[in-house]
Amino acid sequence: MKYAISKIFPVLMFLITYVSFAQNTISPDDLTMIAGEWEGTLTYMDYSTNKPFTMPANVTVQKGKNEYQVQLLYKYPNEPNANSRGRIKISKDGLLINKTRVRSREVLPNKVVKITTEYEGKDNNMSALIKNVYILGPKQFLIRKEVKFDDVADWLMRNEYSFMR
């Protein structure tokens, strides 16, 4: 009995760890559902007024150099001079998105995937814990950046792209 437990326990621990680890990995399939045209808004915290500001924003999501990345072509109808590009790139092992470790990956209803990353960085020239949330779905696409400054208990929404189609 003791021998069986000493052999089975490590295998069970490995399986539990593997399942937990695998749930936090992302794949190119997570990116394919957001390809195409999207309409929505950009909301960001204006640090000069300490109030959120929302403006119309659209994005075209195109295939990148390979299956592990997509290009984001942002268009701002009211400010065309601010149009810009971005990308979402995942590592081949599925552990990183835009070079940041994936903290969680949840499958939500309606084929929607929520991916969260966290890292130490700077925002507004102050040290902060930075969280990026990606909501990827066939009809909803969201990228949100939240910051938690070292001396503050609450998270602050820094910016959020919210798109629908």
Backbone as CSV, one residue per row, in Angstrom:
resi,resn,N_x,N_y,N_z,CA_x,CA_y,CA_z,C_x,C_y,C_z
1,MET,0.825,-1.200,0.000,0.000,0.000,0.000,0.868,1.263,0.000
2,LYS,1.873,1.270,0.863,2.769,2.412,0.945,3.487,2.635,-0.390
3,TYR,3.881,1.538,-1.028,4.551,1.614,-2.325,3.622,2.209,-3.382
4,ALA,2.364,1.798,-3.393,1.383,2.297,-4.374,1.161,3.796,-4.185
5,ILE,1.039,4.221,-2.958,0.823,5.650,-2.679,2.050,6.457,-3.109
6,SER,3.247,5.933,-2.842,4.463,6.671,-3.209,4.624,6.784,-4.725
7,LYS,4.022,5.890,-5.492,4.092,5.957,-6.955,2.933,6.749,-7.550
8,ILE,1.762,6.618,-6.980,0.563,7.279,-7.520,0.551,8.773,-7.188
9,PHE,0.959,9.141,-5.970,0.900,10.542,-5.547,1.684,11.476,-6.480
10,PRO,2.935,11.167,-6.813,3.661,12.055,-7.735,3.000,12.170,-9.108
11,VAL,2.436,11.082,-9.591,1.753,11.124,-10.886,0.529,12.028,-10.804
12,LEU,-0.244,11.903,-9.736,-1.417,12.771,-9.559,-1.010,14.240,-9.463
13,MET,0.040,14.525,-8.729,0.508,15.911,-8.595,0.951,16.455,-9.955
14,PHE,1.634,15.629,-10.749,2.050,16.050,-12.078,0.843,16.369,-12.938
15,LEU,-0.159,15.499,-12.918,-1.362,15.716,-13.734,-2.107,16.979,-13.315
16,ILE,-2.226,17.214,-12.036,-2.902,18.427,-11.548,-2.133,19.664,-11.991
17,THR,-0.822,19.640,-11.853,0.011,20.763,-12.281,-0.086,20.970,-13.785
18,TYR,-0.046,19.880,-14.547,-0.107,19.974,-16.009,-1.435,20.564,-16.466
19,VAL,-2.541,20.112,-15.889,-3.861,20.631,-16.274,-3.953,22.105,-15.924
20,SER,-3.487,22.482,-14.737,-3.513,23.892,-14.337,-2.648,24.733,-15.267
21,PHE,-1.469,24.253,-15.599,-0.541,24.957,-16.481,-1.130,25.094,-17.879
22,ALA,-1.717,24.022,-18.402,-2.260,24.031,-19.759,-3.424,25.006,-19.893
23,GLN,-4.158,25.232,-18.823,-5.294,26.155,-18.888,-4.839,27.603,-19.039
24,ASN,-3.598,27.907,-18.708,-3.091,29.268,-18.813,-2.245,29.479,-20.057
25,THR,-2.365,28.599,-21.031,-1.644,28.787,-22.275,-2.611,29.207,-23.366
26,ILE,-2.099,29.983,-24.300,-2.922,30.469,-25.401,-2.386,29.902,-26.705
27,SER,-3.240,29.904,-27.718,-2.846,29.311,-28.995,-3.252,30.236,-30.133
28,PRO,-2.731,29.979,-31.325,-3.140,30.778,-32.485,-4.654,30.767,-32.720
29,ASP,-5.330,29.706,-32.294,-6.791,29.657,-32.440,-7.478,30.791,-31.686
30,ASP,-6.864,31.235,-30.584,-7.440,32.346,-29.823,-7.422,33.639,-30.641
31,LEU,-6.461,33.764,-31.554,-6.341,34.979,-32.360,-7.207,34.954,-33.618
32,THR,-7.464,33.772,-34.150,-8.163,33.703,-35.445,-9.576,34.270,-35.375
33,MET,-10.233,34.160,-34.223,-11.621,34.615,-34.147,-11.771,36.138,-34.151
34,ILE,-10.681,36.884,-33.997,-10.814,38.344,-33.982,-10.436,38.992,-35.314
35,ALA,-10.112,38.184,-36.320,-9.747,38.746,-37.631,-10.930,39.498,-38.223
36,GLY,-10.639,40.626,-38.870,-11.677,41.384,-39.554,-11.846,42.797,-39.023
37,GLU,-13.009,43.365,-39.336,-13.325,44.767,-39.019,-14.120,44.869,-37.722
38,TRP,-13.785,45.863,-36.915,-14.456,46.103,-35.641,-14.744,47.595,-35.474
39,GLU,-15.849,47.915,-34.799,-16.190,49.300,-34.452,-16.359,49.409,-32.951
40,GLY,-15.932,50.550,-32.397,-16.084,50.700,-30.958,-15.543,52.008,-30.443
41,THR,-14.916,51.926,-29.275,-14.437,53.121,-28.589,-13.077,52.862,-27.935
42,LEU,-12.384,53.956,-27.695,-11.209,53.967,-26.837,-11.559,54.854,-25.649
43,THR,-11.413,54.326,-24.455,-11.595,55.109,-23.236,-10.267,55.107,-22.507
44,TYR,-9.812,56.283,-22.103,-8.557,56.344,-21.360,-8.658,57.356,-20.238
45,MET,-7.850,57.136,-19.204,-7.801,58.055,-18.074,-6.908,59.225,-18.456
46,ASP,-7.499,60.402,-18.471,-6.748,61.622,-18.748,-6.144,62.080,-17.417
47,TYR,-4.835,61.879,-17.263,-4.201,62.208,-15.991,-4.213,63.710,-15.706
48,SER,-4.369,64.549,-16.725,-4.397,65.991,-16.459,-5.708,66.411,-15.789
49,THR,-6.798,65.703,-16.094,-8.091,66.025,-15.467,-8.527,64.964,-14.469
50,ASN,-7.834,63.837,-14.452,-8.177,62.699,-13.606,-9.578,62.149,-13.899
51,LYS,-9.997,62.276,-15.153,-11.304,61.779,-15.572,-11.140,60.943,-16.834
52,PRO,-12.007,59.948,-17.007,-11.936,59.157,-18.237,-12.443,59.950,-19.440
53,PHE,-11.846,59.692,-20.585,-12.248,60.315,-21.839,-12.514,59.196,-22.841
54,THR,-13.653,59.274,-23.547,-14.023,58.248,-24.523,-14.141,58.875,-25.898
55,MET,-13.627,58.157,-26.894,-13.713,58.614,-28.275,-13.976,57.414,-29.183
56,PRO,-14.582,57.644,-30.357,-14.801,56.540,-31.295,-13.469,55.970,-31.780
57,ALA,-13.439,54.665,-31.941,-12.245,53.988,-32.455,-12.693,52.732,-33.191
58,ASN,-12.029,52.446,-34.280,-12.277,51.228,-35.041,-10.942,50.517,-35.216
59,VAL,-11.009,49.229,-35.482,-9.778,48.471,-35.704,-10.015,47.409,-36.767
60,THR,-8.993,47.222,-37.568,-8.961,46.105,-38.503,-7.890,45.153,-37.994
61,VAL,-8.274,43.901,-37.811,-7.343,42.887,-37.336,-6.966,42.018,-38.530
62,GLN,-5.658,41.999,-38.837,-5.152,41.251,-39.984,-4.123,40.225,-39.519
63,LYS,-3.976,39.181,-40.314,-2.960,38.172,-40.039,-1.587,38.841,-40.019
64,GLY,-0.742,38.414,-39.115,0.620,38.940,-39.027,1.578,38.110,-39.853
65,LYS,2.849,38.151,-39.463,3.902,37.436,-40.196,3.724,35.922,-40.151
66,ASN,3.072,35.441,-39.097,2.827,34.005,-38.956,1.569,33.807,-38.118
67,GLU,1.255,32.567,-37.806,0.015,32.267,-37.085,0.031,32.739,-35.637
68,TYR,1.181,33.136,-35.128,1.313,33.547,-33.738,1.139,35.046,-33.514
69,GLN,0.763,35.773,-34.551,0.549,37.206,-34.360,-0.510,37.758,-35.302
70,VAL,-1.122,38.848,-34.851,-2.052,39.609,-35.689,-1.655,41.076,-35.629
71,GLN,-1.929,41.771,-36.714,-1.684,43.214,-36.795,-2.981,43.944,-36.469
72,LEU,-2.879,45.038,-35.743,-4.031,45.861,-35.381,-3.875,47.223,-36.050
73,LEU,-4.817,47.576,-36.918,-4.797,48.871,-37.596,-5.906,49.728,-36.990
74,TYR,-5.518,50.632,-36.087,-6.482,51.472,-35.375,-6.823,52.705,-36.204
75,LYS,-8.107,53.038,-36.255,-8.572,54.257,-36.916,-9.477,55.022,-35.950
76,TYR,-9.238,56.327,-35.884,-10.016,57.200,-35.017,-10.791,58.168,-35.904
77,PRO,-12.089,57.946,-36.104,-12.872,58.760,-37.037,-12.793,60.263,-36.779
78,ASN,-12.736,60.655,-35.517,-12.698,62.087,-35.192,-11.285,62.663,-35.142
79,GLU,-10.278,61.795,-35.194,-8.883,62.235,-35.149,-8.033,61.370,-36.070
80,PRO,-8.213,61.497,-37.394,-7.485,60.618,-38.319,-5.965,60.743,-38.230
81,ASN,-5.452,61.860,-37.748,-3.995,62.000,-37.594,-3.454,61.106,-36.478
82,ALA,-4.342,60.599,-35.629,-3.919,59.729,-34.535,-3.957,58.246,-34.909
83,ASN,-4.381,57.919,-36.134,-4.435,56.519,-36.553,-3.098,55.851,-36.271
84,SER,-3.150,54.563,-35.868,-1.913,53.898,-35.468,-1.994,52.390,-35.726
85,ARG,-0.898,51.737,-35.441,-0.790,50.286,-35.605,-0.381,49.658,-34.285
86,GLY,-0.736,48.410,-34.152,-0.314,47.626,-32.995,-0.267,46.174,-33.406
87,ARG,-0.038,45.310,-32.437,-0.048,43.888,-32.736,-0.309,43.113,-31.463
88,ILE,-0.760,41.910,-31.662,-0.836,40.934,-30.587,0.014,39.763,-31.048
89,LYS,1.005,39.428,-30.232,1.921,38.345,-30.589,2.002,37.377,-29.411
90,ILE,1.798,36.110,-29.706,1.902,35.102,-28.661,3.159,34.268,-28.899
91,SER,3.709,33.770,-27.801,4.890,32.918,-27.920,4.470,31.537,-28.415
92,LYS,5.402,30.832,-29.002,5.093,29.507,-29.557,4.679,28.504,-28.490
93,ASP,5.163,28.696,-27.248,4.746,27.793,-26.173,3.431,28.223,-25.522
94,GLY,2.885,29.382,-25.950,1.592,29.841,-25.443,1.615,30.455,-24.061
95,LEU,2.793,30.723,-23.534,2.906,31.258,-22.177,2.983,32.777,-22.122
96,LEU,3.262,33.421,-23.261,3.433,34.874,-23.300,2.518,35.488,-24.351
97,ILE,2.040,36.677,-24.063,1.344,37.486,-25.050,2.004,38.859,-24.989
98,ASN,2.479,39.330,-26.142,3.251,40.572,-26.213,4.383,40.587,-25.185
99,LYS,5.085,39.454,-25.091,6.254,39.267,-24.226,5.938,39.340,-22.732
100,THR,4.662,39.186,-22.372,4.242,39.243,-20.978,3.594,37.911,-20.602
101,ARG,3.943,37.389,-19.431,3.442,36.083,-18.990,1.930,36.102,-18.802
102,VAL,1.283,35.070,-19.319,-0.161,34.901,-19.161,-0.429,34.417,-17.741
103,ARG,-1.249,35.158,-17.016,-1.624,34.782,-15.648,-2.840,33.862,-15.646
104,SER,-3.769,34.135,-16.570,-4.960,33.291,-16.636,-5.561,33.324,-18.027
105,ARG,-6.241,32.249,-18.347,-6.999,32.124,-19.591,-8.300,31.436,-19.229
106,GLU,-9.409,32.134,-19.459,-10.725,31.593,-19.148,-11.545,31.491,-20.422
107,VAL,-12.293,30.421,-20.532,-13.248,30.299,-21.629,-14.597,30.726,-21.074
108,LEU,-15.173,31.764,-21.680,-16.456,32.313,-21.258,-17.542,31.830,-22.221
109,PRO,-18.798,32.098,-21.916,-19.870,31.706,-22.842,-19.701,32.347,-24.227
110,ASN,-20.337,31.757,-25.221,-20.370,32.257,-26.601,-18.990,32.279,-27.271
111,LYS,-18.152,31.299,-26.957,-16.826,31.145,-27.581,-15.897,32.320,-27.305
112,VAL,-16.091,32.986,-26.185,-15.265,34.128,-25.795,-14.142,33.637,-24.876
113,VAL,-12.942,34.163,-25.100,-11.775,33.818,-24.283,-11.292,35.095,-23.590
114,LYS,-11.031,34.979,-22.294,-10.487,36.099,-21.513,-9.074,35.727,-21.082
115,ILE,-8.117,36.558,-21.484,-6.710,36.332,-21.157,-6.232,37.505,-20.309
116,THR,-5.539,37.207,-19.216,-5.036,38.250,-18.324,-3.532,38.084,-18.149
117,THR,-2.811,39.203,-18.252,-1.378,39.226,-17.980,-1.115,40.247,-16.879
118,GLU,-0.004,40.089,-16.179,0.419,41.062,-15.165,1.926,41.183,-15.197
119,TYR,2.409,42.391,-14.966,3.852,42.602,-14.893,4.138,43.893,-14.129
120,GLU,5.354,43.991,-13.611,5.818,45.205,-12.941,6.293,46.172,-14.011
121,GLY,5.933,47.435,-13.883,6.353,48.420,-14.859,6.175,49.830,-14.330
122,LYS,6.103,50.765,-15.255,5.896,52.179,-14.897,4.717,52.718,-15.680
123,ASP,3.939,53.570,-15.044,2.846,54.277,-15.690,2.825,55.684,-15.099
124,ASN,2.748,56.673,-15.969,2.793,58.066,-15.524,4.051,58.317,-14.688
125,ASN,5.171,57.684,-15.098,6.477,57.810,-14.444,6.496,57.306,-13.000
126,MET,5.570,56.412,-12.656,5.541,55.841,-11.313,5.530,54.317,-11.425
127,SER,6.177,53.649,-10.469,6.174,52.193,-10.438,4.763,51.686,-10.203
128,ALA,4.426,50.600,-10.925,3.074,50.069,-10.803,3.050,48.611,-11.226
129,LEU,2.062,47.902,-10.732,1.731,46.590,-11.244,0.755,46.841,-12.392
130,ILE,1.028,46.267,-13.557,0.217,46.536,-14.753,-0.464,45.246,-15.178
131,LYS,-1.764,45.346,-15.394,-2.562,44.198,-15.814,-3.156,44.503,-17.181
132,ASN,-2.991,43.574,-18.119,-3.654,43.673,-19.418,-4.697,42.574,-19.506
133,VAL,-5.893,42.943,-19.941,-6.985,41.993,-20.110,-7.379,42.003,-21.578
134,TYR,-7.447,40.827,-22.159,-7.860,40.654,-23.552,-9.127,39.810,-23.558
135,ILE,-10.187,40.331,-24.147,-11.421,39.571,-24.352,-11.513,39.333,-25.854
136,LEU,-11.442,38.075,-26.253,-11.421,37.721,-27.668,-12.627,36.842,-27.970
137,GLY,-13.471,37.313,-28.877,-14.643,36.531,-29.244,-15.093,36.854,-30.653
138,PRO,-16.048,36.100,-31.174,-16.505,36.346,-32.546,-17.249,37.669,-32.711
139,LYS,-17.840,38.206,-31.627,-18.600,39.457,-31.726,-18.113,40.534,-30.767
140,GLN,-17.160,40.188,-29.922,-16.636,41.125,-28.934,-15.114,41.026,-28.906
141,PHE,-14.456,42.191,-28.844,-12.998,42.264,-28.781,-12.650,43.438,-27.880
142,LEU,-11.879,43.172,-26.824,-11.568,44.207,-25.847,-10.110,44.061,-25.428
143,ILE,-9.440,45.189,-25.295,-8.097,45.229,-24.719,-8.122,46.315,-23.646
144,ARG,-7.848,45.905,-22.401,-7.884,46.873,-21.291,-6.562,46.828,-20.536
145,LYS,-6.064,48.005,-20.190,-4.865,48.124,-19.363,-5.282,48.725,-18.033
146,GLU,-4.932,48.030,-16.952,-5.199,48.527,-15.605,-3.874,48.674,-14.877
147,VAL,-3.787,49.647,-14.006,-2.564,49.850,-13.228,-2.901,49.922,-11.746
148,LYS,-1.960,49.435,-10.953,-2.079,49.521,-9.503,-0.763,50.090,-9.004
149,PHE,-0.807,51.335,-8.617,0.408,52.002,-8.158,0.841,51.430,-6.816
150,ASP,2.143,51.507,-6.552,2.726,50.879,-5.362,2.058,51.326,-4.065
151,ASP,1.665,52.571,-3.971,1.124,53.091,-2.716,-0.410,53.163,-2.706
152,VAL,-1.063,52.493,-3.663,-2.524,52.554,-3.771,-3.078,51.133,-3.772
153,ALA,-4.210,50.935,-3.102,-4.791,49.594,-2.985,-5.631,49.197,-4.195
154,ASP,-6.242,50.163,-4.873,-7.175,49.852,-5.952,-6.519,49.905,-7.333
155,TRP,-7.084,49.116,-8.252,-6.677,49.149,-9.654,-7.326,50.345,-10.333
156,LEU,-6.605,50.963,-11.247,-7.096,52.092,-12.035,-7.136,51.667,-13.498
157,MET,-8.270,51.877,-14.151,-8.371,51.571,-15.568,-7.630,52.665,-16.319
158,ARG,-6.519,52.298,-16.975,-5.696,53.269,-17.700,-6.263,53.525,-19.087
159,ASN,-6.576,52.437,-19.817,-7.235,52.594,-21.108,-7.953,51.311,-21.477
160,GLU,-8.929,51.462,-22.369,-9.699,50.303,-22.800,-10.195,50.512,-24.220
161,TYR,-9.818,49.578,-25.079,-10.400,49.491,-26.405,-11.538,48.489,-26.316
162,SER,-12.722,48.900,-26.713,-13.885,48.017,-26.675,-14.536,48.018,-28.053
163,PHE,-14.573,46.846,-28.692,-15.075,46.733,-30.067,-16.172,45.685,-30.156
164,MET,-17.075,45.910,-31.094,-18.155,44.961,-31.384,-18.276,44.837,-32.899
165,ARG,-18.958,43.775,-33.331,-19.338,43.652,-34.740,-20.603,42.830,-34.857
